[in-house]
Amino acid sequence: MAALLVPIITFRAVLEAGGPSFMPTQVLAVPEAAWLAVGGRATRRVVATLNGHAERLGLLPQAGGGRYLMVRKELCQQLGLAIGQEITVGLAPDPNPDHVDLPAELAEALAAWPEAEAAFRAQTGAMRRAMAHKVADAKRPETRARYAVELAERLARGSHPFRAA
């Protein structure tokens, strides 16, 4: 997977609190030379190597023209990263920017409903990732299964995946 991808550029950045107000998360500011090296404004998805761990992330625009990486709380916990910590970051363009790692529960629910799977595939990469994260981020197996079934049912009916109809 992405772990075999060699970073094009490496830099050091401090993990900061930030992100959209509705989604408290951690961010890493990406220096201009780094985001230009991986394709500039046209690059939306990258493989970021954070202290040696490769992860697919979005290269998001900042006010004023810069770029940043939004790092999920769960990933920070997994890697032992804390706000204020300086970390080594490597960047490379994601060779498959629409790839989504599906949790087993969601893959099973979509396989059970061909209509849901077709509707899932028709969604944008960002929406597919959001659905996968909703299921994967649930702590209890029962909750992951329930979320997967709810999403699949909504998709099969042609409804918005996150709005109960």
N, C-alpha and C positions, 0 to 999 in steps of 0.2 A: 504494500500500500504506500502511503505517503512517506513512510519512514525511510524508504530507499531514495527519495528525491533529495538531491544535493542542493542546499541553499545557494542562491545566486549572490546574495549579500547577507552579511551578518552585522548586527549592531547591538548595543546595550541600551536598555530602556527601563524606566522605573514603572512598576505596576501601580496604577492610580485608581481611585474610586471614580466612577463616571458612567457614561452610557445614557440612554434615554431615561427620562424621569420616571416612566412607567415600569422600567426594568433595571433596578439597581444592579450594577455589575462592575467589573473591573476593566480598565482599558490600558493599552500600551500605545503611546504616541509613536508613529513611524516617521523617522526623519525623511525629508524630501528626497535625498539621494537614494534612499532605500526603496521608496515606492516608485520612483522613476526607473530604477534598475529592473524592477519586475514588470514593467509595462506601462507605468504612468496611470493616468486617469481611466484608461480603458480596462485596467485590471480590477476585477471586483472580488475574486476569490483567490486565496493564496494557500500554500502549505507553509505554515509557520512552525519553526522548530523552537520550542521554548525550553531552555535548559536541557536540550538533547531529546525532547519528546516532540514528535511531529503531529500536527493537528491541522485539519482543514478549517480555515477561518475566513470571514469576510474582511476585505480591506475597505473600511468605511470612510466616507468624506467627513471632514471637520469643517466647522465654520471658519472661513478665512482661507480655505483651500488645502489644508493639510489632510493627512490620513491617519487613521488609528485602527487598532485591532481590539475587538470586544472579546474579553475572555470570561467564559462562564464561571460562576462560583464553584461549581462541581469540579471543573478542570483545575482551578486554582487549588482546591483542597486535595485533589488527586496528586498534583505535582508538588504540594507543600509550598505554594507561593502565597505571599502575604502583601497587603497594601504597603507601599513604600520600599519594597524589595527591588533591587536592580537585578535584571536577568538578561541573559544572552538570548537574542532572537535571531533566527535565520529565516529568510523569506525566499520563496520560489513561487512562480505562478502555478496555480492548481491545474494540472494537465487534464482534469475531468471536473470542471467547475460545477456541473449539475449533479454530481454524485451525492447520494444520500445513504448513509448507513442506517438501515431499518432495524429497529428492535424486533426481536423474534415475535413478540405479540402482535405488532402491527403487520409484519410480513404474513403471519398466519391469517389474520382477519382479512387482509386484502386478497389473499389467495382464495378465501372462502367465497368472496363476492367479486366475480369478474367485472361487474359494473363499477364497483368501488375502486378496483385496481386501475381500470381505464380512467376514471375520474381523477385518481391520485396522480397518474402519469401526465395528465393534462394540466396539472397545476404548475406554477412556477417553481424553480429550484428552491427559492426562499420559503415558499409555502410548504413544500414537501419536507424541508428541513425542520420547519416549525412543528409540523405534525409529528415527525419522528422524535423531536426533542420533548414534546409534551408527553408522549408515551414513555420514552426512555428515562425521563427525569423523575417519574413517579417512584416513590420508595418501595411501596408494597406491590408484590406480584398481582394481587387482586385489582389494585388500582390501575396498573399498567394494562391488564387485560380489559378492564372496563373502558378505559380511554380508547384503546385500540378498536373495540367493538363500536363505541359511540362514533368515532371518526369514520369508520368504514360504513356504518349505517347512513350517516349524513351524506357521505360521498355517493353511495349507491342511490340515494333519493335525489341527488342533484342539488343538495343543499350546501351552504357554506360549511366547511368543516368545523369551525369554531363557534357557530351560532346555532343554538337549538331552535328548530322551526316548529 
